[in-house]
Amino acid sequence: LGRRLLLVDFSMEDIESSVGLSCQVVHDVLVQSRAASKALRSASEQRRHTKTADLAGMRAVPAVPDYRLAFSLVNSDPLSVRTHWDIQTAVKEYLQPFLSDIHALANFSIDSQVLYDSGGALRPRLHDNKYILSEQQLPHMVNPLESSLGSQSSRLTDLHFLVFVPPAHQSPLFIQTTNGDLVESNAFLVHRWGGVLIYNVLNGSRGDSIALNMSVVMSTFISQLKTLLGFNQPAIPVSVMAITDHLSGHLTPWEWENALLSRTAEHVARSTSTVQSLVQLLTEVKNMVIADHIQDQVDQAVTSIESAYGHLLNSDLDLAYSSSQLALIASEKAFFDPSMLALLYFPEDTKYAIYMPLFLPMALPLLASLFQTFKLFRKRRTKSKNN
């Protein structure tokens, strides 16, 4: 079972229930067929612009070949609190093993920065010597900082991870759920954007240069990154105990297989939907001319989709994922080809609007001449009949 051990309380007195529990664990925890089905359904529903996608699908970023991970330390009170972090060592020790495990899924670039912000937008309330932020106030923490994060304009998908050190007059700061409970991790996730960790500094250590506990920081960020990338954490029954090395950063074999299965399902769904949208577009726009290279890309997408299905039937996830990735790239290239876009925004009405002012002034004299010629011919014909 890789680096995780599952212990099931197997009762000989109730064999039927124990066997059922074991089957549930294998189905939901090891196989996670529901996760793959959700990924397939979520990708299809997003393309159809429906509102029934599941919460996990809304949290995860779309599958793309390149990501940029931006880690930011936000100190809101640098005069009273001096903090520093060894982000290079932390990335190498905690994050790099996880990224090495998923290098086949995507490429990752990593940036880091230290920001100083007053945190003036925060209005926490004081309760039992603690400052409390409700879930409704969390967007007011992120929105003012977005302009300072330095998002780059590129083809990379940015994921931001913030460590927020609250000011001295608002410490310690905690997040409270709608149920009134404090969030144990003191962190929250922003769907398809990143995550934020509120790091409280002890009052006795204020004024000194404080080194952040990077094991706490990185374990939180790795968990948030897994959620953003669609690594669904299964719900383990109460009677099953899971033993995991949380700080190793490595994926278990079944987590990797489930990730491949979910990504393959998502790629196949998006590729199929893109090809269907292209067919619908060509059906509606009758005069659209398809170049040969677009036809080749569509053929490659359809062939890769069929190949992915075949590899899935043979339980070859690596080849199935590679085929689905080729299908997604080919279908997206065909759909967003520049020549297709030029013809898409040139409908019949536009043609009439362009050519009518050119040909109508020339056509009116010609039509008038033809009408006069027809009247003359008719007059002569009538005169000849009378004679």
PyMOL commands that set and color helices and strands:
alter all, ss='L'
color gray80, all
select helices_A, chain A and resi 15-31+33-47+55-59+87-101+135-146+168-170+203-205+214-228+253-284+292-313+317-335+338-344+348-386
alter helices_A, ss='H'
color red, helices_A
select strands_A, chain A and resi 4-8+66-75+82-84+107-116+125-127+130-134+157-165+173-176+187-190+194-198+209-211+240-244
alter strands_A, ss='S'
color yellow, strands_A
deselect
rebuild
show_as cartoon
